[in-house]
């Protein structure tokens, strides 16, 4: 692993989490946001609760980007069944919803942006973030699929908005497991304590703020 290159200090970081969906009464992504510190390093942390709705999720986050002009945008979302924090590499230009969103919309095989590219890569240092999460004692992986529900929709939409607007903010997405309480009725399914997830996300944000050029680290998969 080569040494990372330090990024210039950032003024503002926007961290978003989703409202509950799919019949759940909580969403770990928002609970993490509620526990984050007001500042990480020299960057002020702002959090935003995002509706689990196609289109509206992008509009809400874009509005806060316009207001705050952050240097870094970290989107969080629940991925029940995953055993660790998943730092997403890519968002694809497809909505293919297995269930309806919270507004009752269920797009199938529709583009996020009809005139947009097939995919966008996250612009945060995903390998450095993954390494930092692990160094904080939290299981983490690089993920090559953000799904095709509102999480992928939001990551693609935010990256598309940033590219079109010419803003310099870097953006990425971290999927998080179910909370321990959510797994009570799901025997055998992985879950994680809220404090553990908060520690991992905070470490990832710090790494993203400090790293301008990502580290070279094997984090691919064989499947």
C-alpha positions, 0 to 999 in steps of 0.5 A, a space after each residue: 500500500 503506498 502512502 496517501 497524499 493529504 488533501 487540503 482541509 475542508 470547510 464542510 462535510 455533508 453526511 446523509 442518511 435515509 428515513 426508514 423504509 420497507 416496513 422498518 421503524 428505524 434506519 441505521 444510516 440516519 441513526 449513525 448521522 445523529 451520533 456523528 460529532 459536529 466536526 471531524 478534523 477541521 471540517 464541520 459536519 452537517 447531517 441530512 435526513 433523506 426521504 426514501 423516494 426516487 427523484 425527491 432524494 436527489 432533489 433534497 440532497 442537491 438543495 443542501 449541496 447548494 446551500 452548504 457548498 461542501 467539499 465532501 458529501 458522504 451518503 449512507 444507506 441501509 443494506 440489510 444482510 451485508 455483514 460489514 460497512 461497504 464503501 461503494 465504488 460505482 453507481 449505475 444509471 438504472 432504477 429497478 426497484 424490487 419494492 416500492 419506495 416510500 411514495 409508492 413509486 416502483 420504477 423498473 428498468 428505467 434510467 436515473 438520468 435519461 441522457 446521463 452516462 452508463 455509470 459514475 465512479 465515486 470520487 472519494 478515496 474508497 480504498 483509503 476509506 476502507 483501510 481506515 474503517 478496518 484500522 478503527 476495528 470495524 469490518 469493511 469492504 469495497 463494494 462494486 454494486 450499490 444495488 438498483 434501489 434508492 441508494 444507487 439512485 441517490 449516489 448516481 444522481 448526486 454524482 450526475 448533479 456535481 458533474 453537471 454543475 461543475 462543483 468540486 465536491 467529492 462524493 461517495 456512498 457507504 452501505 451499512 448493515 442492520 442494527 442489532 435490534 433489527 436482526 432480532 426477528 431475522 435469526 442468522 442475519 448479520 447485524 452491527 452495533 450502532 456505536 461500531 458503525 459510527 466509529 467506522 463512518 467517522 474513520 471513513 470521513 476522516 480518511 476522505 478528508 485527509 486523502 487526495 490520491 487514493 491508496 493502492 490496495 487490493 480490494 477486489 472480489 473473485 465473484 
